Amino acid sequence: MELRKDLLMQVDGMTCDGCVQAVTKVIRRLDSKADVEVDLAHGRVRIETTASSLELSDALTKAGYTAHAMTG
């Protein structure tokens, strides 16, 4: 079993609930069991996942967002 970690990421470019859904979908493509909490007002996403912060950042960037890990 892979180790799950709690990551906090800054994701710029999210402007609406559609963005929240898109970001959540991108993350769940990498880890279908990820626990995702999006703070749209502050552009932050908390993720409990087995994926690495680099994998998540790359996937979110490809989806059109600017993302970087604040932890992890």
C-alpha positions as CSV (number, residue, x, y, z in Angstrom):
1,M,0.0,0.0,0.0
2,E,1.4,3.4,-1.0
3,L,1.8,6.0,1.7
4,R,-0.8,8.8,1.6
5,K,0.4,12.3,2.3
6,D,-1.3,15.6,3.0
7,L,-0.3,18.3,0.5
8,L,-1.2,22.0,0.3
9,M,-0.9,23.6,-3.1
10,Q,-1.3,27.1,-4.5
11,V,-3.3,26.9,-7.7
12,D,-3.7,30.1,-9.6
13,G,-6.3,30.6,-12.3
14,M,-9.3,29.2,-10.5
15,T,-12.2,31.6,-10.9
16,C,-15.4,29.6,-10.4
17,D,-17.1,26.4,-9.4
18,G,-16.3,24.9,-12.8
19,C,-12.6,25.4,-12.1
20,V,-13.0,23.7,-8.7
21,Q,-14.6,20.7,-10.5
22,A,-11.9,20.7,-13.2
23,V,-9.0,20.8,-10.7
24,T,-10.6,18.0,-8.6
25,K,-11.0,15.9,-11.8
26,V,-7.4,16.4,-12.8
27,I,-6.2,15.4,-9.3
28,R,-8.5,12.3,-9.2
29,R,-7.1,11.2,-12.6
30,L,-3.7,10.7,-10.8
31,D,-5.3,9.3,-7.6
32,S,-8.9,8.2,-7.8
33,K,-9.1,8.0,-4.0
34,A,-7.6,11.4,-3.3
35,D,-9.4,13.6,-0.7
36,V,-9.5,17.1,-2.3
37,E,-10.6,20.3,-0.6
38,V,-10.5,23.5,-2.7
39,D,-10.4,27.0,-1.2
40,L,-11.4,29.0,-4.2
41,A,-11.2,32.4,-2.5
42,H,-7.5,31.8,-1.6
43,G,-6.5,29.6,-4.6
44,R,-5.4,26.8,-2.3
45,V,-6.0,23.1,-2.6
46,R,-5.5,20.6,0.2
47,I,-5.0,17.0,-1.1
48,E,-4.6,13.8,0.8
49,T,-3.0,11.5,-1.9
50,T,-0.4,9.0,-2.9
51,A,0.6,11.2,-5.9
52,S,3.7,13.4,-5.6
53,S,3.5,17.2,-5.5
54,L,5.5,17.3,-8.8
55,E,3.0,15.0,-10.5
56,L,0.1,17.1,-9.3
57,S,1.8,20.4,-10.3
58,D,2.6,19.1,-13.8
59,A,-1.0,17.8,-14.3
60,L,-2.6,21.0,-13.1
61,T,-0.2,23.1,-15.3
62,K,-1.2,21.0,-18.4
63,A,-4.8,21.7,-17.5
64,G,-4.2,25.4,-17.7
65,Y,-3.5,26.4,-14.1
66,T,-0.4,27.6,-12.4
67,A,0.3,25.3,-9.5
68,H,3.0,24.8,-7.0
69,A,3.3,22.9,-3.7
70,M,3.2,24.9,-0.5
71,T,4.0,21.7,1.5
72,G,5.2,18.2,0.8
